[in-house]
């Protein structure tokens, strides 16, 4: 019985890790795309501001998602 419980817990942890990984990958891709677009459209100053804003948003989303999953 204990072994079954352990297995279930492991599976849950794996699925959570996968979710986190997927979230991170999506976030990174979005950040890269946004930065590239900003580079193309305008100067570097705006890019810095956008990067800072995006990073803050990413941190909020990741922390919120982590707390939500727990």
C-alpha positions as CSV (number, residue, x, y, z in Angstrom):
1,X,0.0,0.0,0.0
2,X,2.8,2.4,1.0
3,X,4.6,1.7,-2.3
4,X,1.4,2.6,-4.3
5,X,1.1,5.9,-2.4
6,X,4.8,6.7,-3.1
7,X,4.3,5.9,-6.8
8,X,1.3,8.2,-6.9
9,X,3.2,11.0,-5.2
10,X,6.1,10.6,-7.7
11,X,3.7,10.8,-10.6
12,X,2.1,13.9,-9.2
13,X,5.5,15.5,-8.7
14,X,6.5,14.6,-12.3
15,X,3.3,16.1,-13.8
16,X,3.8,19.3,-11.7
17,X,7.4,19.5,-12.9
18,X,6.3,19.1,-16.5
19,X,3.7,21.8,-16.1
20,X,6.4,24.2,-14.7
21,X,8.8,23.3,-17.5
22,X,6.1,24.0,-20.1
23,X,5.2,27.3,-18.5
24,X,8.9,28.4,-18.4
25,X,9.4,27.4,-22.1
26,X,6.4,29.4,-23.2
27,X,7.4,32.4,-21.1
28,X,10.9,32.4,-22.5
29,X,9.7,32.1,-26.1
30,X,7.3,35.0,-25.5
31,X,10.0,37.1,-23.9
32,X,12.4,36.5,-26.8
33,X,9.7,37.3,-29.4
34,X,8.8,40.5,-27.6
35,X,12.4,41.6,-27.3
36,X,13.1,40.9,-31.0
37,X,10.0,42.8,-32.1
38,X,11.0,45.8,-29.9
39,X,14.5,45.7,-31.3
40,X,13.1,45.8,-34.9
41,X,10.5,48.5,-34.2
42,X,12.4,50.9,-31.9
43,X,15.6,51.8,-30.1
44,X,17.3,50.0,-27.3
45,X,16.0,52.3,-24.5
46,X,12.4,51.0,-25.0
47,X,13.7,47.4,-25.2
48,X,15.2,47.7,-21.7
49,X,11.9,49.0,-20.2
50,X,9.9,46.2,-21.9
51,X,12.4,43.6,-20.7
52,X,12.1,44.8,-17.1
53,X,8.3,44.8,-17.3
54,X,8.2,41.4,-18.9
55,X,10.6,40.0,-16.3
56,X,8.4,41.3,-13.5
57,X,5.3,39.8,-15.2
58,X,7.0,36.5,-15.6
59,X,8.0,36.4,-11.9
60,X,4.5,37.2,-10.9
61,X,3.0,34.5,-13.2
62,X,5.5,31.8,-12.2
63,X,5.1,32.5,-8.4
64,X,1.3,32.7,-8.8
65,X,1.2,29.4,-10.8
66,X,3.5,27.7,-8.3
67,X,1.3,28.8,-5.3
68,X,-1.8,27.8,-7.3
69,X,-0.4,24.3,-8.0
70,X,0.6,23.7,-4.4
